[in-house]
Amino acid sequence: MRFFPDGEHRHRFLAALRAAGLEVEELWLRYFALGGEAGRVEIEAYLNGLLPLPALQHDLLAHAINERLDELAPPRAPYATELPPTLGARTGAPGAHRTEDASTSRHEPDGRDEPGGGDETGGGDPVHEHDDEAGDDPGGGEGEGTDSGR
C-alpha cells in the first residue's frame, strides 16, 4: 500500500523536517541507514508531493527526522526526584544564588554548609537553612549575598 500524507499530516511532517534542519541528501542517508529502500530522487519527489511511498518507507523517513530532532533537543533540567538524595541536601537548594554559593563553596568540604554553621556571622549558610522552609527567599538572605559579591 502506497502512502501519501495530505493536509495536516503533510504539514506536520514537513514542519518537523524543517525543524530538523536536514537537507534531502542528509535525510536520505539517515533513512537509508535505518533500512530505507527508496532512492534519494524518490525521497525528494515524496517530499514535494509528487510520489507516494509505502507506509513503512514513510515511517523510516519520519524516524530519521525524529532522531535528528532528538539530537537537537536541549538538555532537560532534572527534577528533585531525579537527583541523588545527597545532592538534594547540599546543592539542590532552590533559593541559592551564585554569589552566595561562591562564598560558601570553599567551605563545603569542611562540612560548614550544614545549617547553624554561620547563623550569627551573616554568611551564606542562613540561605540554606531558610530554603527548606520557605522555598525561595527573596528577602534578607538574597540581598546580603549580592552586596558581598561586589
ABEGO torsion letter per residue (X at the ends): XBBBBBEAAAAAAAAAAAAAGBBAAAAAAAAAAAGBABBAAAAAAAAAGABBBBAAAAAAAAAAAAAAAAAABBBBBBBAAABBAAAAAAAABAABBAAAAAAAAAAAAAGAABBGAAAAAGBAAAAAAAAAAAGBBABAAAAAAAAAAX
